[in-house]
């Protein structure tokens, strides 16, 4: 019994950050909001918070979201989470307020966009209420599309210094690029994370799924699916050999002299 009480107290201390979301709109009342719609909004917001928290952490985080109160006769929902979840919730709300989602992982952006689709379908708004603990007011409204179609995705290779690797669900790595920018990204699996850890503080090439903002060509998201052939400690001939193998014969029909002449003629 004592152990059970200690667990309850520990849980209560962890889930000590609260904020409110209000469902607004003409004719919106507790009896007119469908449970399925309400669940969809809360689930999507919870996924966005969890994805954002995990993207910025190397250790496992919970960042669970709990509905702890609904004001009688109103549409105000009180939600609670832990410290990591609250920081992530503030980041999500700030992104909604500024309409700038480049700092959020793709899973968080997609989840917030799902809330907008629900709001548009039902013609009501989901509003995060400002409080005195850093939470800004942020509204997802049916007449204001949340995400533009500027994000493009594809497979690519990047060269970066591995500054940090860790976690298991999912594992993540912090990449520092040659221009000094950094990005914490998910790694496909623990086995790949372990191999990547052997290159900690070294510059390597990594391959994976990338997302860019087509307006600025800024990399906004990346998931490492493989380690590339480049390594700053590798022998240059071995590196070029690895690139040749990776090219799988795609260079065989290229005449280097003719290629260079074409480049010069384009100038």
Number of C-alpha atoms within 10 A of each C-alpha: 6 7 8 9 10 11 12 12 11 11 12 13 11 15 19 12 16 19 19 20 20 17 22 19 15 8 10 16 13 16 11 8 15 11 11 9 15 15 11 16 22 19 15 21 21 23 21 26 31 23 23 26 27 26 25 20 20 22 15 15 21 15 26 17 22 15 13 11 12 16 10 8 9 14 19 20 18 16 20 22 26 22 18 21 26 27 19 25 26 21 22 26 24 19 20 23 17 9 14 13 20 17 16 23 24 21 18 25 23 16 21 26 21 17 25 26 18 20 22 17 11 15 16 21 22 23 19 26 17 16 12 7 11 12 21 20 17 21 21 25 21 20 12 10 13 22 16 9 7 12 18 14 15 10 13 13 16 18 18 23 23 23 18 18 26 21 18 16 16 20 24 28 26 22 24 19 15 11 7 9 9 15 19 22 24 27 26 16 16 16 12 15 24 14 13 22 17 11 19 16 15 15 20 22 17 23 18 18 14 19 22 18 17 13 9 8 12 12 17 20 23 25 21 24 17 18 19 18 19 20 20 14 11 11 11 12 9 13 17 13 13 14 14 15 12 12 11 9 9 10 10 9 7 9 9 10 9 10 11 11 10 11 10 9 8 7 5
